[in-house]
Amino acid sequence: KAILRLKAAILKAAGTNATVLIQGESGTGKELIAQAVHDNSPRHTGPFVAINCGAIPESLMESELFGYESGAFSGASQDGKPGLFELAHHGTIFLDEIGEISCPLQAKLLRVLQEREIRRIGSTAVIPVDVRVIAATNIDIKRRIDQGNFRNDLLYRLNTFEVQIPPLREHPEDILPLAQRFLRQLSEEMGQEGPKLTSEAVALLQKYDWPGNVRELRNVCERL
């Protein structure tokens, strides 16, 4: 039932052009949900561009998102470079781990969401962008706001439509079918017959708390 409610929320979000904020613990499949929103939206024929905001150094983040002009900084390409917002034109950009970006960059992102235009580093020209933004986080954004590390106005702009992904421990009835699917897939990839789960093994899987959620379950299946 938890996943059926999640699927209903995905379809409702997909039917709009609203900015979406996906919240869920690590390993719950936030990018999978973002891709599903895009694939079921009128933008499904456009690009889906994903970026993990927590995996890119702060010094490179602005150029990755907004691009730069020739000679904008030391080491910049002579031809310049379009940013991910430009590459996502007429499609969707997925900003994973949005809570990790700095406050100065948050201000620039807020302007893009409001004005629907970007300015490359080293340029005075603005470039209109037709992009749907989906953001995701596994941290408590409101706590980050209380700590002064996240802008309140950016949160209000991002969570026009909020999608909550339940942790695996809240829908244990899905553990067995997920495990069986992963074992089939991994067995095919490895070219060998997968293990059969005994009733004792199933009981152990369903009793465990799964702090790493679906990602951890898949890793356990791969180890088996």
C-alpha positions, -999 to +999 in steps of 0.1 A: +000+000+000+029+024+008+043+019-027+009+023-043+005+056-026+039+066-038+030+057-074-001+078-071+019+107-059+044+103-088+016+103-114+000+134-097+033+152-098+040+141-133+008+157-145+020+192-135+050+213-144+056+221-107+090+219-090+092+186-070+111+179-038+117+142-031+125+133+005+136+099+016+164+081+034+196+070+017+190+040-006+153+044-011+156+052-049+152+090-052+166+091-087+144+063-098+114+083-085+126+115-103+130+095-135+095+082-131+081+117-127+099+128-159+089+097-179+052+102-171+052+139-178+046+159-210+084+165-210+092+128-214+106+133-249+131+159-236+164+153-217+166+140-181+198+155-166+209+143-131+236+157-109+246+147-074+252+181-056+271+164-028+296+147-051+309+178-069+334+203-052+319+236-043+344+254-066+331+235-097+294+234-088+284+268-103+301+261-136+285+226-138+251+240-133+253+273-153+282+268-177+309+294-185+323+315-213+357+313-229+384+326-206+360+328-176+387+314-153+420+297-154+417+263-172+384+271-188+378+257-223+385+281-251+350+273-265+332+278-232+308+252-219+270+250-215+258+242-180+234+214-170+205+237-170+211+245-207+215+208-215+182+201-197+163+226-219+127+214-226+133+185-202+140+179-165+170+185-143+174+164-111+193+179-083+201+151-059+214+160-023+202+195-028+208+202+009+246+201+004+249+232-018+263+264-003+242+295+006+256+317-022+248+290-048+213+286-032+207+323-040+216+318-076+195+287-079+165+305-064+169+332-091+169+305-118+137+290-104+120+324-102+132+339-135+137+308-156+170+321-170+206+315-164+238+335-169+271+316-177+302+325-156+320+353-173+290+364-194+266+393-191+240+377-214+210+358-199+198+326-215+162+315-211+157+279-200+126+258-201+134+233-174+115+214-148+134+211-116+132+180-093+153+181-062+160+154-036+174+152-001+180+126+026+186+152+053+163+173+075+161+205+054+142+223+081+169+216+106+194+230+081+173+261+079+173+265+117+211+261+116+213+289+090+227+266+063+197+265+040+174+293+026+138+292+037+126+309+005+144+282-016+127+254+003+093+270-004+102+273-041+114+237-042+086+219-024+057+231-046+050+194-048+065+171-022+070+134-026+079+113+005+096+079-001+088+054+027+118+035+041+118-002+034+111-011+071+077+006+067+066-017+039+082-051+048+057-069+026+078-057-003+111-072+010+105-107-004+093-098-039+122-073-042+147-099-030+134-124-055+136-099-083+171-089-074+182-125-072+168-133-107+184-102-122+218-109-106+217-145-115+211-137-152+239-111-151+263-137-136+251-165-158+244-189-130+215-202-110+206-180-080+201-193-045+166-203-033+154-185-001+144-208+027+116-198+051+142-191+077+161-168+053+129-150+045+121-145+081+156-130+087+152-106+057+118-094+070+130-090+106+160-069+097+156-031+099+173-022+066+190+011+074+204+012+038+169+004+024+165-010-011+201-004-020+213-025+010+188-052+001+202-054-034+238-056-021+228-084+002+213-103-027+244-097-048+266-111-019+243-141-016 
